[in-house]
Structures are given as structure tokens and as C-alpha cells.
Amino acid sequence: QVQLVQSGSELKKPGASVKVSCKASGYTFTSFAINWVRQAPGQGLEWMGWINTNTGTPTYAQGFTGRFVFSLDISVSTASLQISGLKAEDTAVYYCAREYRYRYSYMDVWGKGTTVTVSS
Amino acid sequence: DIQLTQSPSFLSASVGNRVTITCRASQGISSHLAWYQQKPGTAPKLLIYAASTLQSGVPSRFSGSGSGTEFTLTISSLQPEDFATYYCQQLNSYPYSFGQGTKLEIK
């Protein structure tokens, strides 16, 4: 079945880096964009940006430039989010989501989320 | 950037009630709006896209309407499994954005 499987929870110290993976299965990986969404504890959903799975071109929302990097490994149908220089405020659940694009766009398949905790 | 404002932020209702959640966009987005349901500890689930199209497998008690700047999500007869937080999202232009959410609680 169509699914996105994300890597497991991470506990990191401030200043460290983390890489969250999102492995797609059940569909042609390059046919759909991958979006990343952050949800801080007790807060709403925040769109971080997306990556074009055909070209590998990332687009970042304001506030997610510099320390955040989206990447792909097409050979294993996997998208990744790397965050460097972690801060306490990066503590959140990070979701990847498949974006269907035709006449209208929508995010129809979501990973279960990866919890990143930043604490000394 | 386009801001989405949902109202109300909290809603208390009983099983069987009809409820409506509103999402207002700071500028026109045609029908490029989706609605998601999120239960605690789980990923968001797509309910409606293109403002009014029901995603496959979603019960018909959910419906969406609107275009331009004002949109609504209606649940015709609340079921116990509908108590959750609901988000609207605009996909008209970058950066995509979400509303702040509406938490639907059992009365």
C-alpha cells in the first residue's frame, strides 16, 4: 500500500545535527513532491517547505533557511530532512507528506512523524 | 504571504450535533484549500481538498464549501471518532500555510 515510513525518534544535544528520513513505497516516488511539516509540542502545523522529487530542488519557507536541508536518495525512494545547529526550539514532531499535484494540490499521504527532542 | 484564520479555535459539541468550522484567507485563494483532521499522537489525515471534494474513504457526514477567501467545514452529525483538531491549509501559493486549528471537544 502507499505509505511513507519515517525514521525513529531522536534525542539530541543543542548544537548537534539530526537527519530524519522518509521512505516512500507503493507508488512512483518521482511522481509526487514531498513536503515537510513541523509541529511543536502543543502547537499547530507549520509548513517547512518541499522538495521536487524529479529535480531534487528544495524550496524552504521563511524561518527554515540555513540550518534546514531537504535532500533525496532516489535509488531508495527516500527523502530526508537534516537540521544542523540544533536549538531547544527545534523540539517538535516532523512530518513528511506526499503532495498530489494536478488541477488542485493536496497532501494525501503522511508519514507518522518523527519526534526530535533537543535537550542538554 | 497568505494567512488563514480559523474560527472558532475551540468548539464543544455533543454526539449527533451539526458543527461548522470557518477558515478565512487573507487574500483570495480560489478553491485551493484542504481540510485535515488530527487526533492526538497521530499524523494529520486529509478530509477534503479543492475546498469541497471529499477524499476517498472519508465519511459523507463531512463536507466543505467556499471559494475565494471564506471556507467552511461542516460535520453533519458528530460521531465519537470525530472529536479531534481540524486544520485548513491553503495550497494556492508559496509559502503554503495552515490555519491555527480548531479543537473539537465532547460536551
Chai-1 contact restraints between the chains, C-beta under 6 A:
chainA,res_idxA,chainB,res_idxB,connection_type,confidence,min_distance_angstrom,max_distance_angstrom,comment,restraint_id
A,G44,B,Q100,contact,1.0,0.0,6.0,A-B,restraint_1
A,G44,B,G101,contact,1.0,0.0,6.0,A-B,restraint_2
A,L45,B,Y87,contact,1.0,0.0,6.0,A-B,restraint_3
A,L45,B,F98,contact,1.0,0.0,6.0,A-B,restraint_4
A,W47,B,P95,contact,1.0,0.0,6.0,A-B,restraint_5
A,W47,B,Y96,contact,1.0,0.0,6.0,A-B,restraint_6
A,A61,B,P95,contact,1.0,0.0,6.0,A-B,restraint_7
A,Y95,B,A43,contact,1.0,0.0,6.0,A-B,restraint_8
A,Y104,B,Y49,contact,1.0,0.0,6.0,A-B,restraint_9
A,Y104,B,A50,contact,1.0,0.0,6.0,A-B,restraint_10
A,S105,B,L91,contact,1.0,0.0,6.0,A-B,restraint_11
A,Y106,B,A34,contact,1.0,0.0,6.0,A-B,restraint_12
A,Y106,B,L46,contact,1.0,0.0,6.0,A-B,restraint_13
A,Y106,B,Y49,contact,1.0,0.0,6.0,A-B,restraint_14
A,D108,B,L46,contact,1.0,0.0,6.0,A-B,restraint_15
A,W110,B,A43,contact,1.0,0.0,6.0,A-B,restraint_16
A,W110,B,P44,contact,1.0,0.0,6.0,A-B,restraint_17
A,K112,B,A43,contact,1.0,0.0,6.0,A-B,restraint_18
A,G113,B,A43,contact,1.0,0.0,6.0,A-B,restraint_19
